[in-house]
Amino acid sequence: MTERKYYSGERRYYSGGVAGGAIYSLGVFGAWVYFWQQSDAFWEFVWGFFQGILWPAFMVYELFVALGD
């Protein structure tokens, strides 16, 4: 088992994961705009909300369908 040593004067900042969340949220907002523009009825707006959140899953599914042909 390894020991972790902590030094009082050493500080490390990690900010790499923050940018991914910002890009994902921009994608969600863009998907909401797209799906809401395509909607005509109330339940289509509700479905568009969920599609906006889950758009990466739909994209990967369509990619696998295209690769399977």
C-alpha positions as CSV (number, residue, x, y, z in Angstrom):
1,M,0.0,0.0,0.0
2,T,1.4,3.4,-0.9
3,E,1.3,6.4,1.4
4,R,0.1,9.7,0.2
5,K,2.2,12.7,1.2
6,Y,0.6,16.1,1.5
7,Y,2.7,19.2,1.6
8,S,1.4,22.3,3.2
9,G,2.6,24.7,0.5
10,E,1.5,22.7,-2.5
11,R,-1.8,23.4,-4.3
12,R,-3.1,21.8,-7.4
13,Y,-6.0,23.0,-9.4
14,Y,-7.9,20.7,-11.8
15,S,-10.3,22.4,-14.2
16,G,-10.4,20.0,-17.1
17,G,-13.8,18.5,-16.3
18,V,-15.6,21.8,-16.1
19,A,-15.4,22.5,-19.9
20,G,-17.1,19.3,-20.8
21,G,-20.1,20.2,-18.7
22,A,-20.4,23.6,-20.4
23,I,-20.2,22.0,-23.9
24,Y,-22.8,19.4,-23.0
25,S,-25.2,22.1,-21.6
26,L,-24.8,24.1,-24.8
27,G,-25.7,21.0,-26.7
28,V,-28.8,20.5,-24.6
29,F,-30.0,24.0,-25.1
30,G,-29.4,23.7,-28.8
31,A,-31.3,20.4,-29.0
32,W,-34.2,22.0,-27.1
33,V,-34.4,24.8,-29.6
34,Y,-34.3,22.4,-32.5
35,F,-36.9,19.9,-31.1
36,W,-39.2,22.7,-29.9
37,Q,-39.2,24.3,-33.3
38,Q,-40.3,20.9,-34.7
39,S,-43.1,20.5,-32.2
40,D,-46.8,21.3,-32.9
41,A,-48.7,19.8,-29.9
42,F,-48.2,19.8,-26.1
43,W,-46.9,16.2,-25.9
44,E,-44.4,16.8,-28.7
45,F,-43.0,19.7,-26.5
46,V,-42.8,17.3,-23.6
47,W,-41.0,14.6,-25.7
48,G,-38.7,17.4,-27.1
49,F,-37.7,18.2,-23.6
50,F,-36.6,14.7,-22.9
51,Q,-35.0,14.4,-26.3
52,G,-32.9,17.5,-25.6
53,I,-31.6,15.9,-22.4
54,L,-30.9,12.5,-24.0
55,W,-29.7,13.6,-27.4
56,P,-26.2,11.9,-27.1
57,A,-27.9,8.5,-26.5
58,F,-30.1,9.1,-29.6
59,M,-27.0,10.1,-31.6
60,V,-25.0,7.0,-30.6
61,Y,-28.0,4.8,-31.4
62,E,-28.3,6.2,-34.9
63,L,-24.6,5.8,-35.4
64,F,-24.8,2.1,-34.5
65,V,-27.8,1.7,-36.8
66,A,-25.8,3.3,-39.7
67,L,-22.8,1.2,-39.0
68,G,-24.9,-2.0,-38.9
69,D,-26.2,-1.6,-42.4
